[in-house]
Amino acid sequence: MSGQLPRHTTYTLLEHHPMLQPDYEARRNRVLRKFREAGIDSLLVSSVANVRYLTGFTGDSSWLFLAPGCQIILSDTRYETQLQAECPGLPAEIRDAGRTIIDLAVDRIATAGAKLAGFEAEHLTVATCQSLAVQLAATPATLVPAAGLVERLREVKDRSELAQIREAIQIAERGIGVVRSSLRPTQTETEIRFLLEAAMRDFGGQGTAFEPIVGVGPTAALPHAHAASRRVSEHPVLLVDWGAVSTQGYRSDLTRVFITGKPTKNIEKIYNTVLNAQQAAIAAIRPGALCADVDRIARNLIADAGFGPFFGHGLGHGFGLEIHESLRMSPLSKQKLEPGMVITVEPGIYLPGKFGVRIEDDVLVTATGCEVLTSVPREFEQSIVGVLA
């Protein structure tokens, strides 16, 4: 199959389009409409990413309380000025050092007259839940786990989020261009990592989406390797898994393998097996498709080529404000794809002690199929790069 997939290469930076600013109030109201289904009458949002998604607040150590007729951030004096700037119009209750955030939450639940107080079970510790329960014992409220409520809403991106993801992809792609054009035989994995991180910041990135994975030869056979001291000259396979953070905190996630020396027939065979598996999976992405079915397409192609035992992880995942979000492309997934979801597609083959190949692109589910948002060349011939002397 050809590696020339549908792609989008015109990037729109969010700050140039004020109309694409997030509608945080609309997002909060969407959460409120889910209360009856979740069996709650109020919700404490404690996940940093979920608070940011619903308010625009970029700090931490703050919770959002939602109930019919009440939307308020619970925070402390460190963030009072920041909250006024980032969340205009959203009330905030600020505590000093003499009170805890649990105290604020209990007061707010009691004032709202809540009886079924939802909390994010995946984000609160057992100790925090116990403290909440002890203090709520004097009120009519009962704590109710509401795991994944906001995360499920975050699976489908709105226009402002898609603009930010495109920006994060643009920054990441410009960064890898610097790395590719300046490879030297003596460069170590760590040196390449640091160069890539600096380049993405130079191009406007707010940081790296995660610690870049840079692996030469045997290091590339470790799906989540840490860059170390192997040099480019030690093996013709160089794997780079990287991403950038946009101006408003959204991420990108790509992987490419660069051939920096004379490749063996086995390297070429494995590379093209991974590429064909990825393209076949992408071709199956459309609204209503089961994530497990898309995963199976890639997994079967790799197995049919004789490399099934060497592809152990899921095919991909959702991402946005976080690099791994609740959407999963794996044999265990029960989820269906919907328009507006953005996922990675990243099959791989890893031969322990030898080398590994993974090819990863970011894909948007559209109303009629999908759009590949990333555009770094992926054909085997295009992966062969010159190395500076």
N, C-alpha and C positions, 0 to 999 in steps of 0.2 A: 504493500500500500504506500501511496505517496505520503511524505511527511509534511506536505504543504497544507496544513489545516486552516479552516476559517479563522481569521484573527482580526483583532481590532488594534490599530496602531495610531489612532488619533486620540491623544490623551487630553482630558479636560481637568484643569486644576480648579479645585473647589472655590478658592478665594476669588477667582475671576467670575464666578457665577453666584451672586448672593441669593438668587432664587433657589439654589440647591442647599441652602442651610437646613440642617435637620429640624424637623418639627417635633420637639421633645414632648410637648403637651399631648400631641396626637398619639405618640408612643405610649405615654402613661395611661391615656384613656383606653388604649387597646388592652393594656394589662387589666384595667378595672373591669372591662367587659368579659374577662376570663374568670372572674371571681366565682360566679355561681358554678361553672363547670369544675373549678378546682375545689369547691366546697369550703370557701373562706369568705370572710366579710372585710378583711383588711390584709395588708401584706407588708412585712419588713424586708426591704431589699438591701442585702448586705454585701453582695459581690461587687468588687470595685468596678469590674467591666459593666455589670448590669446597671449600677448607679450612673456610670458615665453615659451609657446608651440611653437612659431615660431622662437625663438632666443636662448633660454636657459638662458636668463637673469633672475635672482632671485630677483632683486630689485623692486621698485615701482616708481610711479611718472614719468613714461617714456612712450613714444609712439613710435610705429613703423610706418614708412611711406613706403608704397609699391606703385610702379608704374613701368611700363615697363622700364627697364634700370636703375632703382633706388630702392635700398633697404637700409634704413638707420634708426637707432635708434635716437630718439630725447630725450635728457636727461639733467642732470645738473651736476655740479662739484662734488657733493657728490658721484656720481657713475662712474666717469671717469676711475679710476683704475679697479674697479670691471667689467666694461664693457669690458675692454681690456682682462681681464682674462677669462670671461665667454663667450664672443662672438668674438673670434679671427676671423679676416677677414671680419667682418661685420662693415661697417662704422658707426660712431656715431657723432652726432652734439651736442656739449656740450654748454649749456647756463650758464651764471653767474647770480647773483642776479638782474642784471639790465634788464633782459629779461624774458618773460614768455614762457611756452611751446607752447602757442597759437601763439606767434610771430614766433617761429621756424617752426610750422606747416604751417602757411600762407606762409612764405618764401619758404618752400620746395614745396608746391603746385604750387606756382607761377613759380618757377624755372623749375618744371617738365612740365609746360604748360598744367596742368590738367584743364579740363572743367567740368567733372562730378566727384567731389571729394567725395568718400564714407566715411561715418563715422559710428561707432558702436552705433546705436541709443539707445541700451539698456544699454550703459555704460557711456554715456556723459550726464551731466546735461543740462537742458534747458538753464541755464545761460551760460555755456560753448559754447553750440551750437550758441547762439545769438552772443557771442563775436567773434566766428569764422566767422559767417556770416557777421558781420559788417566789419571785417578786409578784408574779401575776396571780398567785394563789389567793390574794386578797381581793381580786377582781372577778367578774363573771367570765373572763376570757380564758380560752383554752388554746394552747399552741397546736397548730396544724401544719405538718410538712407540706411544702408546695414546691417540690424540686422541679427544676427545669421550666418553670412557667415563663420566665422572661427569655431564657435561652431558646425556647421554641419559637418565640416571636422574632428573635434575632437571626434565625435561619434564613429568612427571606429578606434580602437587602432592599432598601429604598433607593431612590435616585441619588441622594446625597452620599449614601454609603458606597454605591457603585463608583461614583466620581472619585471618592477617596481611595478605593481599591485600585482603580486605574492609575491614580497618581503614585501609589506605592509600587505598582508594577513598573511604571516608567522609571522611577528612581533606581529600582533594583536592576533593571536592564541596562541602564547607563553605567551603573557601577560595575557590572560584569564585563562590560566593554573595555573598561580600563584594565581589568585583570587580564583579559584575553590578549590584549595588545601589548602587554608588558611582561609576559611569562619568560622566565630565565631558568636554565637548568639548575642553578644553585638555590633557587627559591625554596624555602620550606613551606609546609602546609600552614604554619602559624603566620609566616610573613605574608602569604597570599590572603589569609583571613583578615589580617590587620589592614592590608591595602584595600580590600573590598569594603570593609567597614568604613574606612576614611573616605573612600570615593562616594559611597552612598550618602554620607553626611554632607560632603561637598556639593552634591546635587540636590540638597534640600531635605534629605531624610531626617526624621526626628530620632533615628536610631536604627538598630537592626531588629527585624521581626523576631529573631531568636539568634542564639550563637551560631554563626555560619559553620556548616560542616564542610571541611576541606580534607579530602583523602586521596593520597597517592597509592596506587597498587593495593597492597593488603589492607591499608586503612580504609579504602573505598568499599571493602567488603563488610564493613561495620556500618549498619544503617544509620546509627546515631553516633558516629565517631566524633572525637574531639581532635581538632587540628593539633599536630605535634611537630616532630622534627624531620619527617621524611621529605626528601627533596624531589623536585619535578623530574630530575634525571634518573631517578631510581626505578621508574616504571612508566610505560606509555599511557596508563589510565590515570586521569585526574578527575575526581568527582567533586562537584561543588553544589551544595544545597544552601540556599540563601534567600533572604527577603529583606524588605525595607519597611519602615514605618512612615506613614504619610503625616501631613501637617496636623491632622485631627485624630491621629492614633490608629489608623487602619493599616493592615499588614498585607504583604504579598509573600508568596512561597513558591520558589522555583528550584529545579535541580537540572544540571547539565553535566555530561561527561565530556571532557576534552581529551583528545588523543594527541599526546605531546611527543610521541616517538613512533617507530615503526610498529604497527599493530599486527598481532597474530590473527590467523583465520578464526580462532576461537573467540577472540575479543570482538571481531566484526560480527560473528554469528550471534553472540550474546547481545550485543548492542542492538542489532536489527530485530532480534526476538522481542526485546523489551519495547522497542519503538513500535513494532507491529501490534503488540498487545495493548499499548497505550492508545494507539489510533483507533483500534477496533472498539475499545471501551468508550472513547470519546464519541465515536459515531453512534453509539447506543444511548447517549444522554439526551433525554427529552422529558417534558412533563409527564408524570405518571409512571415513569420507569422506576423499578425497584432498585435501590442502591445495591442490594445483594446480587441482583441479576447483572448489573454493570460490572461489579467486581468479578463475577464468575466468568464473564467473557474474557477478560484479561488473564485471569488465573488459568483457565483452560488452555489458552494459547501457549502460555509459558510451560504448562505441564506437558502438552502435546510435543513440545520441542525437547522434552527431556530434562527440564530444569525446575519442575514443580517443587521439590524439596527446598529449593534455594530462594523461594519467594514466600516469606512467612508473614509479612505485615499486611494490613488492609490496603485497598487500592487508593484511598484518599480520605479527605475530611473537609468539613466546612471551616471557614476562617473569616476573620473580619477584625473586630477589636482585639480578639485573641487569636493566636496562631492555630489552636485546635479548638473548634467550637463543636456544638452538640451533634451536628450532622456527620454521619460516618458512612464511608463506602467500604463495607466489609462483608464477609459471608454471614455474619451474625446480625446484620442490620435489618430492621423491619421497616425502614423509612422509604417513602416515595419522594421523588424529585418534584419540585415545584418551580415555576418561573420566578426568577429573582434569587434563587439559591446560587451561591458561588462555592465551588469545590475544587480541590486539587485532584489530579489524576496522576498517580506516581508509582507505576509498577516497577519492580526491580528484580535483579538476579544477583546473588551475593555468593561468591565462591570463597569460603574461609581460607585465609592465608595467601590468596592469589589476588583477586580484584573484585570489584562490584560495579554494576551499572544500574542506575536509576534515572529515569527521565520524567520530569514533573512539570506540568503546566496548570495554570489557573483557568477554570472554565465556568462561565455563567450559563445557567439554564434559562433559556428564552421561551417565549410562548409557543414556538414551533420547533425547537430543537436546542441548540446550544451555540455559544460563541466562545472561542478560545481567546482569552484576553492577553496571553503572553506570546511574544513573537521572537524570542531568541532562537536562532536556527537549531534544528534538531536532527536533520538527516546525518547519517554516518559520515559522508564526505564533508559535510559542513562542520563536523565536530573536530576534524583534523586541523590543528593549529600550529603555526610556526612558533618556535621558541627562540628568543633572542640569545645571541652568544654571550 
